[in-house]
Amino acid sequence: MTLPAEVAAAVDGRRLGALIRDVSTLGGLPGGGLDRQTLTKPDLDARRLMVDRCCSLGAQPWRDPAGNFFLRWPATASDEPPVATGSHIDSQPGGGTLDGAYGVCAAIEVLAALASTGARLRRPVEAVIWTNEEGCRFAPGTMGSSAFADPSALDEFLAATDGSGATFGEGLAQLDAAFPDVPLRPLGVPLHAFVEAHIEQGTTLEDTANTIGIVERIQGSRWFRFQTRGAASHAGTTPRSRKRDALAAAVEVASALYGLLTEGDDALRLTIGRLEVVPGSVNVVPAAVTFTVDLRHPDTEVLDEVEARLRALARPTAGCDVQVMRTMTMSPSLFHPAVVDAVARGARSVGLPSLRMASGAFHDSLRLIRHCPTGMVFVPSRDGLSHNTAEYTDPDDLVAGARVLAHAVAELAGR
Ligand SMILES: [Zn+2]
């Protein structure tokens, strides 16, 4: 057996399942699911559990100024940059137990598998916990991985406040106080590669009856804000010919947008998620409506084409002025072929049906792309549910994903 196959075979499903269960009690909600927002007590408790688990395996813990944790399995030549694997353990206020936490638990299981085989690889292997991926307590999300890849970003993050006025910087100070035993190292240390295991949070794997997603890219996103302007007037006295109803115009534009979605290919995503009506009174013809559009696709050319058609809707409609503005752009991002291929070999070696695919959601891995060769492994999400307490993945699939991760990590760290 090759060394990567030996490490993959040493992944222990019961040990992994027990760790996922133990971690999910920290911030666990009475009816199931989680509220473990970043740098709250449940987050710190979960980090303590993971640090202790890794130290008992013989790993060395580190943290950095953004609160990222690195649990390092030593190598034969320890001055080589490590292969890192992990994700986040913070959740949405009503999140599931697997979004993020699965990737960290699988990373720790890789360390446990290395420990049980006694394997020493050419490069160290580090299990990583990235801080504040979700961005629900402190915006924006992926703060820890962003600051790791670009340390100049941290200063701005420190001032971010939560709903009670506490800052991200204060949260980090509490983390420092809770982990005096975990030594500090700088942001952005060199990594040989980064691999993240994550639940898919979509239905592609389930719909195609595949167990493993070999993630090649993260799709691009663009956000827009539409505004329609008419005139407020009395709902009872304004004749149809004089009405300049901003909501009527918005509805026309919105239905044209939904039309783009039905004409586009299956990978096109278009969501109108927020709509504000002014003045918002039951008996006043709306004067102005603002609504958002979230547009996603893996290909830039398709995004360009849909954007051009979307912009063409910014013309006088139903007696109202219509304007559109782009408010956010995230280009499609490609993962590194060396890591993608290592994941593919992992899937093949453990004999599981797999699919090369794009990620629909953002992940910490998106930030790591500019730091080192990066890739991801997906496992199915039942009904695609995530950011939901009912999030679920078959335990066999969780173990399968961890085996593929172990194979990929051992291969990358061994050569
Ligand atoms: Zn996540």
Residues whose N, C-alpha, C, O or C-beta is under 5 A from the ligand:
A	BS01	ZN	D99 G100
